[in-house]
């Protein structure tokens, strides 16, 4: 499975691989990084920019009482 990493502070992104020069890398079956930096990274199953684009398109509000509308607590 392909895994992408995005540094939330710098915006840099890369595929997770064995390159130890990166802040997050694979060592066998382990994902290695400094524990103090855990909140700086987000992991994606695809290119992070494409994931954000997909999420933005998918999360557009659907008009009430139309196909695809999901009721929420405020509808009752």
One Martini backbone bead per residue (centre of mass of N, CA, C, O) as a GRO file, in nm:
protein
   76
    1UNK     BB    1   0.097   0.036   0.022
    2UNK     BB    2   0.050   0.364  -0.024
    3UNK     BB    3   0.228   0.635   0.145
    4UNK     BB    4   0.171   0.959   0.264
    5UNK     BB    5   0.343   1.262   0.360
    6UNK     BB    6   0.267   1.555   0.570
    7UNK     BB    7   0.388   1.865   0.647
    8UNK     BB    8   0.214   2.102   0.831
    9UNK     BB    9   0.428   2.337   0.843
   10UNK     BB   10   0.554   2.326   0.528
   11UNK     BB   11   0.391   2.127   0.304
   12UNK     BB   12   0.546   1.890   0.270
   13UNK     BB   13   0.574   1.601   0.043
   14UNK     BB   14   0.572   1.226   0.059
   15UNK     BB   15   0.680   0.919   0.015
   16UNK     BB   16   0.702   0.641   0.191
   17UNK     BB   17   1.036   0.544   0.286
   18UNK     BB   18   1.398   0.460   0.331
   19UNK     BB   19   1.469   0.765   0.372
   20UNK     BB   20   1.668   0.902   0.634
   21UNK     BB   21   1.651   1.220   0.550
   22UNK     BB   22   1.379   1.208   0.651
   23UNK     BB   23   1.148   1.261   0.907
   24UNK     BB   24   0.992   1.024   0.757
   25UNK     BB   25   1.034   0.661   0.777
   26UNK     BB   26   1.133   0.343   0.682
   27UNK     BB   27   1.198   0.037   0.896
   28UNK     BB   28   1.074  -0.183   0.746
   29UNK     BB   29   0.771  -0.197   0.940
   30UNK     BB   30   0.860   0.086   1.038
   31UNK     BB   31   0.779   0.405   1.158
   32UNK     BB   32   0.993   0.689   1.153
   33UNK     BB   33   1.017   0.930   1.431
   34UNK     BB   34   0.985   1.197   1.621
   35UNK     BB   35   0.780   1.225   1.887
   36UNK     BB   36   0.772   1.546   1.903
   37UNK     BB   37   0.655   1.543   1.578
   38UNK     BB   38   0.367   1.407   1.548
   39UNK     BB   39   0.187   1.681   1.486
   40UNK     BB   40   0.333   1.742   1.190
   41UNK     BB   41   0.179   1.482   1.074
   42UNK     BB   42   0.026   1.335   0.780
   43UNK     BB   43  -0.159   1.059   0.653
   44UNK     BB   44  -0.184   0.907   0.318
   45UNK     BB   45  -0.315   0.713   0.032
   46UNK     BB   46  -0.233   0.983  -0.118
   47UNK     BB   47  -0.213   1.265  -0.251
   48UNK     BB   48  -0.284   1.534  -0.055
   49UNK     BB   49  -0.404   1.726  -0.272
   50UNK     BB   50  -0.616   1.524  -0.378
   51UNK     BB   51  -0.760   1.478  -0.109
   52UNK     BB   52  -0.851   1.773  -0.061
   53UNK     BB   53  -1.011   1.801  -0.323
   54UNK     BB   54  -1.211   1.572  -0.270
   55UNK     BB   55  -1.323   1.678   0.000
   56UNK     BB   56  -1.432   1.949  -0.105
   57UNK     BB   57  -1.628   1.827  -0.315
   58UNK     BB   58  -1.786   1.633  -0.113
   59UNK     BB   59  -1.857   1.872   0.119
   60UNK     BB   60  -2.078   1.987  -0.012
   61UNK     BB   61  -2.370   2.122   0.028
   62UNK     BB   62  -2.683   1.976   0.062
   63UNK     BB   63  -2.989   2.018  -0.004
   64UNK     BB   64  -3.267   2.009   0.143
   65UNK     BB   65  -3.466   1.744   0.037
   66UNK     BB   66  -3.247   1.589  -0.121
   67UNK     BB   67  -3.042   1.401  -0.276
   68UNK     BB   68  -2.802   1.311  -0.016
   69UNK     BB   69  -2.925   1.403   0.233
   70UNK     BB   70  -2.829   1.451   0.575
   71UNK     BB   71  -2.935   1.419   0.868
   72UNK     BB   72  -2.957   1.611   1.165
   73UNK     BB   73  -3.015   1.727   1.480
   74UNK     BB   74  -3.150   2.008   1.363
   75UNK     BB   75  -3.405   1.862   1.209
   76UNK     BB   76  -3.580   1.793   1.501
   0.00000   0.00000   0.00000
